[in-house]
Amino acid sequence: MKNKKLEYRPDIDGLRAISVIAVILFHFDIVYLPGGFLGVDIFFVISGYLISSIIIKEFENKNFLLTNFYNRRIRRIIPVLLLVILITNFISLFFLFPEELSNLFKTNISIIFFYSNFYFWKNTDYFNDITSQSPLLHTWSLSVEEQFYIFFPL
């Protein structure tokens, strides 16, 4: 069977852009978009659709390998994630108090191992003003997505 690649979908990129903008505006407390957090849900649906499409297409072409799937996810996400963590930690050295730094360093492990959604759920109140000062708080959504990537293909 011929190995067909997924077609580029500009409409999906448009939905991604709208959902990202909605979330950003929500975090800036733009009153005209009080439900902007729904952009995260839209992004999850888009990711699930795209990942499912890739897996289904590879199954149809009889070339799906779990190791290849995970290698692609790792190559796509880990380098940027580590860079963001390193830069955030470095900048935080100059702006955070010692207790805040201690908390940030504790969260690094949960972020690297993709369980920050559980860590933040147990240790913070997401909509609290103090919590909003946590520079890596939003990694919870990446953890949810990675957990999906880990378990869905199985």
C-alpha positions in Angstrom: 0.0 0.0 0.0 1.3 3.5 -0.8 2.5 5.5 2.1 0.2 8.6 2.1 1.0 11.6 4.3 -1.7 13.6 6.0 -2.8 16.6 4.1 -2.1 20.0 5.4 -5.3 21.6 6.9 -5.3 25.4 7.0 -8.7 25.3 8.7 -7.2 23.4 11.6 -4.3 25.9 11.9 -6.9 28.6 11.9 -8.8 26.9 14.8 -5.4 26.5 16.6 -4.7 30.2 16.2 -8.2 31.2 17.5 -7.9 29.0 20.5 -4.4 30.2 21.4 -5.5 33.9 21.0 -8.6 33.2 23.2 -6.5 31.7 25.9 -4.0 34.6 25.8 -6.7 37.2 25.9 -8.4 35.3 28.8 -5.2 35.4 30.8 -4.9 39.2 30.2 -8.4 39.5 31.7 -10.0 40.8 28.6 -13.6 41.3 29.6 -14.9 40.7 26.1 -13.7 37.1 26.2 -14.6 35.6 29.6 -14.8 32.1 28.3 -11.4 32.2 26.6 -10.1 29.3 28.6 -12.2 27.1 26.3 -9.4 27.5 23.8 -7.5 24.9 25.8 -10.4 22.4 25.2 -10.4 23.2 21.5 -6.7 22.7 21.4 -7.1 19.3 23.1 -9.7 18.2 20.6 -7.5 19.3 17.6 -4.5 17.4 19.1 -6.6 14.3 19.6 -7.9 14.5 16.1 -4.5 15.0 14.5 -2.8 12.3 16.6 -5.6 9.8 15.9 -5.5 10.6 12.2 -1.7 9.9 12.2 -2.1 6.6 14.0 -5.0 5.5 11.8 -3.2 6.4 8.6 -0.1 4.5 9.8 -2.2 1.5 10.7 -3.9 1.6 7.2 -0.4 1.7 5.6 0.7 -1.1 7.9 3.7 1.0 9.2 2.6 2.0 12.7 5.3 1.4 15.3 4.8 2.5 18.8 8.5 3.3 19.2 8.4 5.6 16.1 5.3 7.3 17.5 7.0 8.0 20.8 10.3 9.1 19.2 8.4 11.7 17.1 6.6 13.0 20.2 9.9 13.2 22.2 11.8 14.9 19.3 8.9 17.4 18.9 8.3 18.3 22.6 11.2 17.6 24.9 13.8 20.0 23.4 11.5 23.0 23.5 10.2 22.0 26.9 13.7 21.8 28.4 14.6 25.1 26.8 11.6 26.8 28.3 12.3 25.3 31.7 15.9 26.4 31.6 15.2 29.9 30.5 12.3 30.3 33.0 14.5 29.0 35.8 17.3 31.3 34.9 15.1 34.4 34.7 13.3 33.4 37.9 16.6 33.6 39.8 16.4 37.4 39.4 12.7 37.9 40.0 11.4 35.3 42.5 11.8 35.2 46.3 13.6 32.1 47.8 10.4 30.4 48.7 9.0 30.9 45.2 12.2 29.6 43.7 12.0 26.5 45.9 8.5 25.9 44.7 9.5 26.4 41.1 12.3 24.0 41.3 10.0 21.4 42.9 7.6 21.8 39.9 10.4 21.1 37.4 10.3 17.4 38.2 6.6 17.2 37.7 6.9 19.1 34.4 9.7 16.9 33.0 7.8 13.7 33.9 4.4 15.1 32.6 2.4 15.0 35.8 2.3 18.7 36.5 -1.4 18.6 36.1 -1.7 16.4 39.2 1.0 18.3 41.0 -0.7 21.7 40.5 -4.1 20.2 41.2 -2.9 19.0 44.6 -0.7 22.0 45.5 -2.3 25.1 44.0 -5.5 26.8 43.2 -5.3 27.5 39.5 -7.5 30.7 39.7 -5.8 32.1 42.8 -3.9 35.4 42.3 -0.7 34.0 43.8 -0.8 30.9 41.6 -0.9 33.1 38.5 2.6 34.2 39.4 3.9 30.7 38.9 5.8 30.9 35.6 5.4 27.3 34.6 1.8 26.7 35.8 0.5 26.4 32.3 2.5 23.2 31.7 -0.5 21.3 33.2 -2.1 21.3 29.8 1.1 19.8 28.2 1.0 17.1 30.8 -2.6 16.2 30.0 -1.7 16.1 26.3 1.4 13.9 26.9 -0.6 11.5 29.1 -2.9 11.2 26.2 0.0 10.5 23.9 1.4 7.9 26.3 -1.8 5.9 26.8 -3.9 6.4 23.6 -1.6 4.5 21.2 -1.5 1.5 23.5 
